[in-house]
Amino acid sequence: MRILLAYDSLSGNTKMVAEEVEAEFKKSGHAVTSFRVHPDAQYPLETDYDLFILGAWTADLGRTPPDMKDFIAELGMKPPHVAIFGTGETQWSMAYFCGAVDRMATYFESDYPRLKIEQMPNNERDHEAIRNWVAEVLSMREGVVK
């Protein structure tokens, strides 16, 4: 399966999750095109990816960060298979925790599970959550494309 993994990271937390997510997909034998979104990037936006994985930190009271919003606009479409992950901080309240994940999943009308990590993946519970999320996403998607 061909997978596009695009992420935005402010402090490096989301980048750490993205790297683990990418490694898990590759362990399962999938081809992953991975990159960090930024204003001057030239994105590989072919439309024949089998799965789109988007990850972001959460900005300003539960919002999607501007660079990820720009990337989504540049996609110019809503792919049918989009899974979302992100990082956040509960100290800003549960109402805003990983709000970007929820906003993006709603925008793409994604039926895939959402992965939310507090700050950075720094304990076995987080690493297990990432492994389980990738396995669940693959289970849902591989029924259609192998």
C-alpha positions in Angstrom: 0.0 0.0 0.0 1.2 3.5 -0.8 0.9 5.9 2.2 1.4 9.7 2.4 2.2 10.8 5.9 2.2 14.6 6.4 2.7 16.2 9.7 3.2 19.6 11.4 5.3 19.9 14.5 6.0 22.9 16.6 8.2 21.6 19.5 9.1 18.2 18.0 6.5 16.2 19.9 4.3 15.5 16.8 7.5 14.7 14.8 8.3 12.0 17.3 4.9 10.5 16.9 5.1 10.8 13.1 8.4 8.9 13.1 7.0 6.1 15.2 3.9 5.9 13.0 6.0 5.8 9.9 8.2 3.0 11.3 5.2 0.9 12.2 3.7 1.2 8.7 7.1 0.3 7.2 7.4 -2.7 9.5 4.2 -3.9 7.9 5.7 -3.6 4.5 4.1 -0.4 3.2 5.7 2.3 1.2 5.5 5.6 3.1 6.2 9.1 1.7 6.7 11.2 4.9 7.3 14.9 5.3 6.8 17.9 7.6 4.5 20.6 6.2 5.9 24.1 5.9 5.2 27.2 3.9 7.9 26.8 1.2 7.5 23.0 0.6 6.9 21.3 -2.7 4.6 18.5 -1.8 4.4 15.1 -3.6 0.6 15.4 -4.1 -0.1 12.5 -6.4 -3.7 11.4 -5.8 -3.0 7.6 -6.1 -2.0 7.1 -2.4 -4.0 4.3 -0.8 -4.0 6.0 2.6 -3.3 9.6 3.8 -2.0 10.0 7.4 -2.1 13.5 8.8 -0.7 14.6 12.1 -0.6 18.0 13.9 -0.1 19.7 17.2 -3.0 21.8 18.4 -2.9 25.6 18.3 -5.0 28.4 19.9 -7.8 26.8 21.9 -8.1 23.6 19.9 -7.4 24.8 16.4 -5.5 23.2 13.5 -2.1 25.0 13.0 -1.8 27.3 10.0 0.8 25.3 8.1 -1.4 22.2 8.2 -4.4 24.1 7.1 -2.4 25.4 4.2 -1.3 21.9 3.3 -4.9 20.6 3.4 -6.0 23.5 1.1 -3.2 22.6 -1.3 -4.4 19.0 -1.4 -7.4 20.4 -3.3 -9.4 17.3 -2.5 -10.8 15.2 0.3 -9.2 11.8 -0.1 -11.5 8.9 0.9 -9.0 7.3 3.3 -7.6 9.7 5.9 -6.4 8.8 9.4 -5.5 11.5 11.8 -3.1 11.7 14.8 -1.8 14.5 16.9 -0.3 15.8 20.1 -1.7 18.2 22.7 -1.7 19.2 26.3 -4.5 18.5 28.8 -3.3 21.5 30.9 -5.2 23.7 28.5 -8.4 21.8 29.3 -9.9 18.6 27.9 -12.2 20.8 25.7 -9.1 21.8 23.7 -7.0 18.7 24.0 -5.9 17.6 20.5 -8.6 19.7 19.0 -6.7 19.7 15.7 -7.2 16.0 15.5 -10.9 16.3 15.9 -11.2 19.2 13.5 -9.3 17.5 10.7 -11.1 14.2 11.2 -14.4 16.0 11.0 -13.3 17.9 7.9 -12.3 14.7 6.1 -15.3 12.8 7.4 -12.8 10.1 8.6 -14.1 6.9 10.0 -10.6 5.9 11.1 -9.7 6.0 14.8 -8.0 9.1 16.1 -4.7 9.0 17.9 -4.1 11.6 20.6 -0.9 11.7 22.5 -0.2 14.0 25.6 2.8 16.1 24.7 5.3 13.4 23.4 5.4 9.6 23.3 7.5 9.1 26.4 6.2 5.9 28.1 5.2 2.4 27.1 1.5 3.3 27.2 2.1 5.9 24.4 4.2 3.5 22.3 1.6 0.8 22.7 -1.1 3.3 21.7 0.8 4.2 18.5 1.3 0.5 17.6 -2.3 -0.3 18.3 -3.5 2.7 16.3 -1.4 1.8 13.3 -2.7 -1.8 13.5 -6.3 -0.6 13.7 -5.9 1.7 10.7 -4.3 -1.0 8.7 -7.0 -3.5 9.6 -9.7 -1.1 8.4 -7.8 -0.2 5.2 -6.3 -3.5 4.2 -9.8 -5.0 3.7 -10.0 -2.8 0.6 -6.3 -2.6 -0.7 -3.5 -5.0 -0.2 
